[in-house]
Amino acid sequence: MAKIAIVKVRSPHDVEWQVPTVVDTALGLIPGLKAMRDHLRSTAGQPFMPQLTLPYLAALGQRYNEAHGTDHRFELVDDRLERIRLRGYDMVWFTAVSPTAPAVYQLSDRARAAGVTTVIGGIHATMLPDEVEAHADAIVMGEGETTVAEILADWDRDRRLRPRYIGGHDVPLEGLPVPRWRDAQLADYCPWLMPVQTSRGCRNACHFCSTTRYQGARRRHRPVREVVDEIVQLRDQGVLTPDKVIFFTDNNIVSDTDHRRGVTDTAYARELFRALAPLDVLWTGQGEINVADDLELTELMARAGCMNLLIGFESIQQDNLAAVGKPSNTVETYVRQIETLHRHGIAIIGCFIFGLDHDDHDVFERTARFIERYIEVPQISLLTPFPGTPLHRRMAREGRLLHTDWSQYDITHVVFRPGNMTPEELEIGYRQLYRRLFSWSAILTRSLRFAVRSTVIDRPDFGRTSRFTSVLAPNLVYSNLCRIGRDLPGNDLSYGRVPEWQAR
């Protein structure tokens, strides 16, 4: 038997939910909202969005136990670097994305020095295996469905691991185990959102995105019946409670698309939405704005429980969209499509990237006006050339990367030289936009506007109070992301190195 820790180092972007004093006070003054205030207080210190990887790897490990008669024990660790202690384990499995890679290296090096066998997997190990393997006994590239069993089999044989395990990105998604959320060594690892996956892969390969290389271009789906069964099982276990919202982790929950070939296939989405409707759940997902062009699909999505849809607008300039390989978005149709979603009671988490090659100094003001008029929850980010992407290769070739300190590759720090402004000007514009969009007056205005909006869908389970909090909570989360490493109002976080010019 091996005692195995499955570890995710919590990055600044894994916002630890804290109840703002003004929110706590306000809820205490409103009759009937005491239960909501108590729930908010009970979730303090937990990540707003738990990662599916940890409990899913534990489920794969348990499947190996059942098949081979072994008794390996798995413990899930999701915490900040300074709070993680890895004593008493035989093996530690790390999952790493680029911003957490330096912290993972520290922990892995320390554990190895103490005689613990370490494995590093995840997207960063897949993209930069030569760098990562210097800090682990073994690395995993690609998906874990086959590699977990291979690692455990090698351990059982002679406690020696191969340097590399190749999982690829073509695993069929039928018969996957239900993630073991109860293995988390936390009181409630999912206080707000319950991640569920239905598909992998993307054919569109936007220049700034790693999905196509990491998960492959072929779209793969889990059988809808298995998705429903997982949700029901999580309910039966008491993990998915009525006060939690499902978050579908898929890149595109609304369709299978290949925009370069003009392909849009919504068959799976329709089947999924019809199956979700009787479950009486509320959920958030990621999807394309073009779903609004299909009124039948939009209505199915709303009746299935969609409360928020995270949409990558990226830019309000068409030339920017063409330059990053995202032909699916048409700026001139944004308003019509947004209004369709709003009529169906769906709030929009709008993602916008700043620092694109056609951005100029006016981009912040123009985008701010658009967001203030049409978007409930803005996610504003800085263009980030993640390793392994076409964007990173181009910027490296052009000599535009400022450094490769991966802890700063987190979509909120300037790590490259923009085309039409200096790095300092991009940083200043981003700061000013943050202050404007995430003032208390702006957040409350967006929340109240959505709460009182009339819709064509009657959803008693999603009344005005629920709609208000469904916009307020993610706004508070995204407001914290913008503060990372910056001297901004309310910022009590200090992570990573801040370049000298940013500290001015």
Backbone torsions as a table, in degrees:
resi	resn	phi	psi	omega
1	MET	NA	139.3	175.5
2	ALA	-117.5	142.0	172.7
3	LYS	-97.5	116.6	-169.4
4	ILE	-120.9	126.9	172.8
5	ALA	-95.5	131.3	173.7
6	ILE	-106.7	114.0	-163.2
7	VAL	-119.2	132.5	167.8
8	LYS	-121.1	121.5	175.2
9	VAL	-79.0	124.4	-177.1
10	ARG	-73.1	123.2	179.5
11	SER	-90.5	169.3	176.0
12	PRO	-57.0	-24.6	-177.9
13	HIS	-80.3	-13.3	172.9
14	ASP	-84.3	76.6	-169.4
15	VAL	-59.8	123.5	175.0
16	GLU	-80.3	114.2	-172.4
17	TRP	-62.3	125.6	172.6
18	GLN	-128.1	143.1	-179.6
19	VAL	-84.5	112.7	176.7
20	PRO	-57.9	141.1	-176.9
21	THR	-55.7	-41.0	-178.3
22	VAL	-64.7	-36.1	178.9
23	VAL	-69.9	-45.1	179.8
24	ASP	-59.0	-44.0	-179.8
25	THR	-65.6	-44.3	-178.4
26	ALA	-62.6	-43.1	-179.8
27	LEU	-65.1	-31.9	178.3
28	GLY	-69.6	-20.1	-179.1
29	LEU	-91.8	-13.4	-175.6
30	ILE	-98.2	119.5	179.9
31	PRO	-59.1	138.5	176.1
32	GLY	88.8	-3.3	-176.9
33	LEU	-109.4	13.6	178.8
34	LYS	-61.4	-41.1	-179.5
35	ALA	-61.6	-38.7	178.5
36	MET	-65.5	-41.6	179.8
37	ARG	-64.5	-40.5	179.2
38	ASP	-62.9	-40.0	179.3
39	HIS	-65.9	-42.1	178.3
40	LEU	-59.4	-44.1	-179.0
41	ARG	-65.0	-37.0	-176.8
42	SER	-70.2	-19.1	-177.3
43	THR	-97.1	1.7	-178.3
44	ALA	-57.5	133.8	178.0
45	GLY	92.6	-8.4	178.9
46	GLN	-93.1	152.7	176.6
47	PRO	-67.7	138.9	179.4
48	PHE	-64.3	-38.6	179.4
49	MET	-121.8	100.7	177.0
50	PRO	-69.6	154.6	-177.8
51	GLN	-92.6	132.4	-178.7
52	LEU	-67.4	-27.1	-172.0
53	THR	-56.0	-46.0	-173.1
54	LEU	-62.8	-56.7	-179.6
55	PRO	-66.6	-24.8	178.3
56	TYR	-72.9	-41.2	175.6
57	LEU	-62.5	-37.7	176.8
58	ALA	-62.5	-37.6	178.6
59	ALA	-67.1	-39.1	176.1
60	LEU	-64.5	-39.5	177.8
61	GLY	-64.8	-40.6	178.8
62	GLN	-66.8	-35.1	176.1
63	ARG	-61.5	-39.7	176.5
64	TYR	-62.6	-44.3	178.1
65	ASN	-54.9	-47.4	-176.2
66	GLU	-66.4	-33.9	-178.4
67	ALA	-78.2	-27.0	-173.0
68	HIS	-116.7	3.3	178.7
69	GLY	68.8	25.3	178.8
70	THR	-97.0	173.5	-176.3
71	ASP	-136.3	46.2	176.1
72	HIS	-66.2	139.7	-179.5
73	ARG	-107.4	137.7	-176.5
74	PHE	-121.4	130.0	176.3
75	GLU	-123.5	135.2	-178.2
76	LEU	-96.3	132.1	-178.9
77	VAL	-127.7	117.1	178.0
78	ASP	-132.4	102.8	-174.8
79	ASP	-160.2	172.7	176.4
80	ARG	-70.1	154.5	-178.3
81	LEU	-51.3	-47.8	-173.3
82	GLU	-70.6	-14.0	-178.0
83	ARG	-102.9	-3.1	-175.7
84	ILE	-87.6	129.1	175.5
85	ARG	-124.1	123.7	-173.9
86	LEU	-114.9	59.4	178.2
87	ARG	-102.2	146.1	173.5
88	GLY	83.4	9.6	178.9
89	TYR	-102.4	148.8	173.2
90	ASP	-84.7	-33.7	-176.9
91	MET	-146.2	146.9	176.0
92	VAL	-127.4	127.1	175.5
93	TRP	-105.7	120.9	177.8
94	PHE	-104.1	141.3	166.7
95	THR	-110.3	133.4	-172.3
96	ALA	-134.5	132.2	165.4
97	VAL	-105.3	169.9	-172.5
98	SER	-57.2	-46.4	-178.3
99	PRO	-63.9	-24.7	-179.5
100	THR	-97.2	-4.7	-175.5
101	ALA	-57.0	-46.9	179.8
102	PRO	-59.0	-38.8	178.4
103	ALA	-68.4	-39.4	177.0
104	VAL	-61.9	-41.4	178.1
105	TYR	-58.2	-43.8	-179.9
106	GLN	-59.9	-48.8	-177.9
107	LEU	-65.4	-42.6	-178.8
108	SER	-65.3	-43.0	178.2
109	ASP	-61.1	-40.5	-179.6
110	ARG	-66.9	-42.8	-179.6
111	ALA	-65.7	-41.8	179.4
112	ARG	-62.6	-38.9	179.2
113	ALA	-63.3	-25.3	178.6
114	ALA	-91.7	6.6	176.3
115	GLY	89.1	12.5	179.4
116	VAL	-93.2	134.7	177.2
117	THR	-77.0	131.4	-178.0
118	THR	-123.1	148.2	177.5
119	VAL	-131.2	133.8	176.3
120	ILE	-118.7	125.1	175.8
121	GLY	-130.1	-171.7	-179.4
122	GLY	106.6	-176.6	-172.3
123	ILE	-67.4	-33.8	-178.0
124	HIS	-68.6	-40.1	177.7
125	ALA	-66.9	-32.0	178.3
126	THR	-69.3	-38.4	-176.8
127	MET	-81.5	-34.9	-175.0
128	LEU	-130.3	62.5	-175.3
129	PRO	-62.4	-37.2	-178.2
130	ASP	-63.8	-38.2	178.4
131	GLU	-70.0	-45.2	-172.0
132	VAL	-70.2	-36.3	-173.7
133	GLU	-66.1	-15.2	176.0
134	ALA	-71.1	-12.1	-174.6
135	HIS	-117.5	13.4	-177.4
136	ALA	-149.9	159.3	173.3
137	ASP	-73.3	-28.9	178.7
138	ALA	-151.8	151.7	173.6
139	ILE	-123.7	157.3	177.6
140	VAL	-121.0	126.0	176.8
141	MET	-108.8	128.0	178.4
142	GLY	89.1	-155.7	-170.8
143	GLU	-83.0	159.8	-168.8
144	GLY	-99.9	-2.7	-173.7
145	GLU	-59.4	-36.5	178.3
146	THR	-95.9	-31.5	-172.8
147	THR	-73.3	-30.6	177.8
148	VAL	-60.1	-46.7	179.6
149	ALA	-64.9	-37.9	179.8
150	GLU	-65.7	-42.4	179.5
151	ILE	-63.0	-46.5	-178.6
152	LEU	-67.0	-36.2	177.8
153	ALA	-65.6	-42.4	177.7
154	ASP	-64.3	-38.4	178.3
155	TRP	-64.2	-44.4	-179.0
156	ASP	-65.7	-27.8	-177.7
157	ARG	-73.1	-54.5	-176.6
158	ASP	-153.4	17.2	179.6
159	ARG	60.1	28.1	177.2
160	ARG	-122.6	130.7	-179.1
161	LEU	-105.4	152.8	172.5
162	ARG	-73.8	155.2	-179.7
163	PRO	-63.3	-34.9	-176.7
164	ARG	-137.3	141.1	172.8
165	TYR	-121.5	126.6	-174.4
166	ILE	-106.4	112.3	-179.1
167	GLY	-95.2	-19.4	-179.8
168	GLY	68.2	-162.9	179.2
169	HIS	-147.7	50.7	179.7
170	ASP	-139.2	25.6	-178.1
171	VAL	-70.1	130.2	172.9
172	PRO	-63.7	145.7	-173.9
173	LEU	-102.0	16.4	175.6
174	GLU	-84.0	142.3	173.2
175	GLY	72.1	25.9	178.6
176	LEU	-72.6	146.2	179.1
177	PRO	-73.6	156.6	176.1
178	VAL	-77.8	128.9	180.0
179	PRO	-53.6	142.7	-176.7
180	ARG	-94.2	76.0	-177.5
181	TRP	-62.3	-29.0	-176.8
182	ARG	-74.3	-7.5	175.3
183	ASP	-76.3	-13.4	179.9
184	ALA	-64.3	135.0	179.9
185	GLN	-85.8	50.5	-178.1
186	LEU	-138.2	151.2	-177.0
187	ALA	-61.6	-45.2	178.0
188	ASP	-150.7	97.1	-174.2
189	TYR	-70.8	-19.0	-178.1
190	CYS	-124.3	70.9	-176.4
191	PRO	-72.7	-23.9	-175.4
192	TRP	-120.7	-55.5	-172.4
193	LEU	-117.6	140.7	178.4
194	MET	-114.0	105.4	-178.3
195	PRO	-70.1	136.3	174.2
196	VAL	-138.5	136.3	-179.1
197	GLN	-108.6	138.3	176.4
198	THR	-119.2	-18.3	-176.1
199	SER	-155.5	166.8	173.4
200	ARG	-141.6	159.2	174.9
201	GLY	94.9	154.0	177.8
202	CYS	-155.7	132.4	-178.4
203	ARG	-86.0	-10.8	-164.5
204	ASN	-87.5	-25.2	170.7
205	ALA	51.1	53.5	172.6
206	CYS	-57.4	144.5	-169.6
207	HIS	-61.9	-27.4	-176.1
208	PHE	-94.2	-0.6	-169.8
209	CYS	-108.8	142.6	-178.7
210	SER	-95.6	-6.1	-169.4
211	THR	-59.0	-47.6	-174.5
212	THR	-62.0	-41.2	179.7
213	ARG	-71.8	-35.7	-175.6
214	TYR	-80.4	-43.3	-176.2
215	GLN	-105.5	-6.8	179.1
216	GLY	92.1	163.4	-179.3
217	ALA	-84.1	-25.2	-177.8
218	ARG	-74.8	131.8	177.2
219	ARG	-80.1	125.5	178.2
220	ARG	-119.9	140.0	-177.2
221	HIS	-124.2	148.3	166.6
222	ARG	-80.8	145.4	173.4
223	PRO	-56.2	134.9	-177.7
224	VAL	-56.8	-38.2	-180.0
225	ARG	-59.8	-36.6	-180.0
226	GLU	-72.1	-33.9	175.7
227	VAL	-63.6	-46.7	179.0
228	VAL	-61.7	-44.0	179.9
229	ASP	-60.9	-38.0	178.6
230	GLU	-63.7	-44.5	179.5
231	ILE	-61.2	-44.5	179.5
232	VAL	-63.6	-41.3	-179.8
233	GLN	-65.6	-40.4	178.0
234	LEU	-64.5	-34.6	174.4
235	ARG	-65.2	-46.6	-178.2
236	ASP	-62.0	-32.1	179.5
237	GLN	-77.7	-9.8	-177.3
238	GLY	80.5	11.0	179.3
239	VAL	-83.4	-42.9	176.5
240	LEU	-95.7	102.3	-177.3
241	THR	-101.9	166.2	-176.4
242	PRO	-60.0	-22.5	-178.4
243	ASP	-91.1	9.8	178.6
244	LYS	-111.7	154.1	-178.1
245	VAL	-114.0	138.2	175.4
246	ILE	-78.0	137.1	171.7
247	PHE	-115.3	113.5	176.3
248	PHE	-80.6	118.9	-171.1
249	THR	-79.5	-5.6	-177.3
250	ASP	-57.8	145.6	175.8
251	ASN	-62.3	-32.6	-177.8
252	ASN	-147.3	98.7	-177.0
253	ILE	-78.8	-15.1	-170.1
254	VAL	-97.2	-17.0	-179.0
255	SER	-169.9	162.6	169.3
256	ASP	-102.8	119.4	-173.2
257	THR	-127.7	151.4	168.2
258	ASP	-140.1	89.0	-170.5
259	HIS	-69.7	-21.8	177.6
260	ARG	-70.9	-22.8	178.1
261	ARG	-109.7	4.9	178.5
262	GLY	70.3	30.6	-176.6
263	VAL	-102.9	127.9	171.9
264	THR	-135.6	114.9	-176.2
265	ASP	-119.7	115.9	-176.9
266	THR	-110.1	12.8	-175.4
267	ALA	-60.5	-46.0	-178.3
268	TYR	-66.2	-42.7	-179.8
269	ALA	-59.1	-42.7	-179.7
270	ARG	-63.7	-44.4	179.1
271	GLU	-62.4	-42.3	-179.9
272	LEU	-64.0	-47.0	-177.1
273	PHE	-64.2	-38.7	177.9
274	ARG	-64.6	-35.7	-180.0
275	ALA	-74.8	-28.8	-179.2
276	LEU	-76.8	-31.2	-172.6
277	ALA	-53.3	-45.3	-178.6
278	PRO	-70.3	-13.5	-176.1
279	LEU	-77.3	-16.6	178.9
280	ASP	57.7	53.0	177.6
281	VAL	-114.3	157.5	169.9
282	LEU	-108.2	140.5	-176.6
283	TRP	-147.8	160.6	174.6
284	THR	-123.5	144.7	177.7
285	GLY	-148.8	177.6	177.5
286	GLN	-110.3	135.8	-178.4
287	GLY	-161.1	175.3	-179.3
288	GLU	-87.4	147.6	176.7
289	ILE	-62.7	-23.7	-177.7
290	ASN	-66.8	-11.3	176.3
291	VAL	-58.5	-28.3	-178.3
292	ALA	-68.9	-14.1	177.1
293	ASP	-76.8	-11.3	179.4
294	ASP	-113.7	97.2	-173.8
295	LEU	-64.7	-36.2	179.1
296	GLU	-64.1	-44.5	179.9
297	LEU	-66.2	-39.7	178.3
298	THR	-61.0	-41.9	178.5
299	GLU	-67.2	-41.0	175.9
300	LEU	-58.5	-43.4	-178.6
301	MET	-63.4	-43.5	-179.9
302	ALA	-65.6	-44.6	-178.8
303	ARG	-69.9	-21.0	177.3
304	ALA	-78.9	-7.3	175.7
305	GLY	111.6	10.2	-179.6
306	CYS	-68.2	121.6	178.5
307	MET	-104.4	-38.1	176.9
308	ASN	-133.1	144.9	172.5
309	LEU	-124.9	121.6	177.6
310	LEU	-83.9	120.9	-172.6
311	ILE	-124.5	130.4	176.5
312	GLY	-86.1	87.7	173.4
313	PHE	-70.6	-39.2	179.1
314	GLU	70.2	-51.0	-175.5
315	SER	-156.1	157.6	172.1
316	ILE	-103.3	18.4	175.5
317	GLN	-119.0	125.1	-176.7
318	GLN	-65.4	-34.5	-179.3
319	ASP	-65.6	-32.1	175.4
320	ASN	-65.3	-42.5	-179.1
321	LEU	-63.2	-41.0	178.4
322	ALA	-65.5	-36.8	-175.8
323	ALA	-69.3	-26.8	-179.5
324	VAL	-102.1	12.5	174.6
325	GLY	72.8	37.3	178.6
326	LYS	-121.8	76.0	-176.8
327	PRO	-78.2	-4.9	-176.0
328	SER	-71.0	-27.8	-177.1
329	ASN	-88.8	135.6	174.4
330	THR	-122.6	111.7	-171.8
331	VAL	-58.8	-37.6	-175.0
332	GLU	-69.0	-14.7	177.8
333	THR	-101.5	-1.2	-176.6
334	TYR	-53.4	-50.3	-172.4
335	VAL	-63.5	-46.3	179.7
336	ARG	-60.2	-43.3	-178.6
337	GLN	-67.5	-40.7	177.5
338	ILE	-61.3	-44.8	-178.5
339	GLU	-63.5	-33.2	176.6
340	THR	-64.3	-45.9	178.5
341	LEU	-63.4	-41.4	179.0
342	HIS	-62.2	-40.6	179.6
343	ARG	-62.4	-25.4	179.7
344	HIS	-95.3	12.5	173.7
345	GLY	76.4	24.0	-178.5
346	ILE	-107.5	118.6	175.7
347	ALA	-79.1	154.4	-174.7
348	ILE	-114.1	123.1	166.3
349	ILE	-93.0	105.6	-173.2
350	GLY	-99.2	123.5	-178.5
351	CYS	-98.5	127.9	-178.6
352	PHE	-131.2	135.7	-177.6
353	ILE	-109.4	134.5	178.5
354	PHE	-116.6	143.3	-176.8
355	GLY	106.0	6.7	175.7
356	LEU	-64.9	157.2	-167.8
357	ASP	-62.6	-24.3	179.4
358	HIS	-99.2	6.1	175.4
359	ASP	-72.6	138.8	172.0
360	ASP	-122.1	-169.1	-174.3
361	HIS	-68.1	-20.1	-178.9
362	ASP	-83.8	-7.0	-173.3
363	VAL	-62.2	-32.9	-177.7
364	PHE	-67.7	-45.4	-179.7
365	GLU	-66.4	-44.4	-178.7
366	ARG	-65.0	-40.9	179.7
367	THR	-70.8	-37.3	178.1
368	ALA	-59.4	-44.4	-179.9
369	ARG	-63.2	-40.1	178.9
370	PHE	-63.6	-46.5	-179.4
371	ILE	-63.0	-44.8	-177.8
372	GLU	-61.6	-27.2	-178.0
373	ARG	-90.3	-33.4	-166.7
374	TYR	-124.1	-16.5	-168.7
375	ILE	-111.0	134.7	178.1
376	GLU	-82.0	-42.9	-176.3
377	VAL	-130.6	105.9	178.5
378	PRO	-85.5	133.7	168.9
379	GLN	-112.7	104.7	-178.5
380	ILE	-102.4	129.1	-177.0
381	SER	-136.0	161.8	175.2
382	LEU	-98.2	138.8	178.3
383	LEU	-52.7	128.8	-177.1
384	THR	-129.3	117.2	179.5
385	PRO	-81.3	82.0	-178.4
386	PHE	-64.8	144.2	179.7
387	PRO	-58.6	141.8	179.3
388	GLY	91.6	-8.8	-179.1
389	THR	-93.7	156.3	173.3
390	PRO	-57.2	-34.3	179.4
391	LEU	-63.1	-43.4	179.9
392	HIS	-64.0	-42.7	-179.9
393	ARG	-62.3	-41.9	-179.2
394	ARG	-66.6	-44.7	-177.7
395	MET	-69.3	-33.8	175.2
396	ALA	-64.9	-42.2	179.8
397	ARG	-63.9	-36.6	-178.6
398	GLU	-85.5	-1.2	179.4
399	GLY	69.0	32.7	-174.4
400	ARG	-101.6	-5.2	178.9
401	LEU	-75.7	132.6	179.4
402	LEU	-79.0	-32.5	180.0
403	HIS	-171.4	175.0	174.8
404	THR	-124.8	41.4	170.2
405	ASP	-78.2	99.2	-171.2
406	TRP	-61.8	-23.6	179.7
407	SER	-63.4	-19.7	179.1
408	GLN	-94.2	-5.5	179.8
409	TYR	-87.1	71.5	-168.1
410	ASP	-131.3	16.3	-179.6
411	ILE	67.5	6.5	177.3
412	THR	-127.0	8.1	176.4
413	HIS	-128.1	146.7	178.2
414	VAL	-81.1	118.2	-177.7
415	VAL	-123.3	12.0	-178.3
416	PHE	-149.2	169.8	177.5
417	ARG	-94.3	116.2	179.7
418	PRO	-67.7	170.3	-176.8
419	GLY	-81.8	-39.7	-171.3
420	ASN	-120.5	14.4	174.4
421	MET	-156.0	168.7	178.3
422	THR	-84.0	163.6	173.9
423	PRO	-56.4	-39.0	179.6
424	GLU	-63.3	-40.9	-179.5
425	GLU	-67.8	-36.5	176.8
426	LEU	-65.0	-42.0	178.6
427	GLU	-64.3	-44.4	-178.8
428	ILE	-64.6	-43.9	178.9
429	GLY	-61.3	-39.0	179.6
430	TYR	-65.4	-43.6	179.2
431	ARG	-61.2	-46.5	-177.6
432	GLN	-64.8	-38.2	178.1
433	LEU	-65.0	-41.1	177.0
434	TYR	-56.5	-50.7	-177.3
435	ARG	-59.8	-35.7	-177.9
436	ARG	-72.6	-47.0	-173.0
437	LEU	-78.2	-25.4	-174.3
438	PHE	-115.8	28.3	167.8
439	SER	-71.1	159.0	-179.8
440	TRP	-61.1	-39.5	-179.6
441	SER	-63.2	-39.1	-179.9
442	ALA	-68.3	-43.1	-179.3
443	ILE	-63.6	-46.5	-178.2
444	LEU	-68.0	-35.4	177.3
445	THR	-61.4	-45.9	180.0
446	ARG	-65.0	-40.6	-178.1
447	SER	-66.4	-45.3	-179.1
448	LEU	-68.3	-38.1	-179.5
449	ARG	-60.9	-41.2	179.0
450	PHE	-71.7	-36.6	-177.2
451	ALA	-63.1	-33.6	-175.1
452	VAL	-99.4	-0.9	-176.9
453	ARG	-68.1	137.0	175.0
454	SER	-79.3	144.6	-178.6
455	THR	-132.0	163.6	178.6
456	VAL	-89.4	-4.7	179.7
457	ILE	-110.0	125.9	177.1
458	ASP	-88.8	113.1	-176.8
459	ARG	-129.5	87.1	-177.9
460	PRO	-57.7	-28.7	-178.6
461	ASP	-77.6	-4.2	-177.0
462	PHE	-132.7	66.2	-177.0
463	GLY	-79.9	-169.9	-172.4
464	ARG	-64.9	-37.7	178.7
465	THR	-65.4	-44.5	178.4
466	SER	-63.0	-40.4	179.8
467	ARG	-65.8	-38.6	178.5
468	PHE	-60.9	-50.8	-177.5
469	THR	-70.1	-28.1	179.9
470	SER	-67.2	-19.9	175.9
471	VAL	-99.4	-38.5	-178.9
472	LEU	-61.6	-48.9	-174.0
473	ALA	-60.1	-52.2	179.5
474	PRO	-66.1	-27.9	174.2
475	ASN	-62.1	-41.4	178.2
476	LEU	-64.6	-38.0	178.5
477	VAL	-63.2	-51.6	-177.0
478	TYR	-67.7	-28.1	176.3
479	SER	-65.2	-33.4	177.5
480	ASN	-70.2	-36.1	-179.0
481	LEU	-60.1	-38.9	-176.8
482	CYS	-68.4	-17.1	-176.9
483	ARG	-85.6	-9.5	-169.7
484	ILE	-58.0	123.6	176.4
485	GLY	70.0	16.0	-176.3
486	ARG	-126.2	150.3	176.3
487	ASP	-87.6	79.8	-178.3
488	LEU	-121.8	159.8	-178.7
489	PRO	-55.3	131.8	178.1
490	GLY	82.8	2.8	-176.6
491	ASN	-84.4	113.3	175.5
492	ASP	-119.1	21.4	-179.4
493	LEU	-106.4	147.5	175.7
494	SER	-144.6	96.3	-178.1
495	TYR	-120.7	138.5	167.0
496	GLY	68.2	179.7	180.0
497	ARG	-84.9	136.8	173.8
498	VAL	-107.3	119.1	179.8
499	PRO	-54.1	149.8	-173.4
500	GLU	-55.2	-41.3	-177.3
501	TRP	-69.2	-24.6	178.1
502	GLN	-77.4	-22.6	-175.4
503	ALA	-84.2	-1.5	-177.0
504	ARG	-68.0	NA	NA
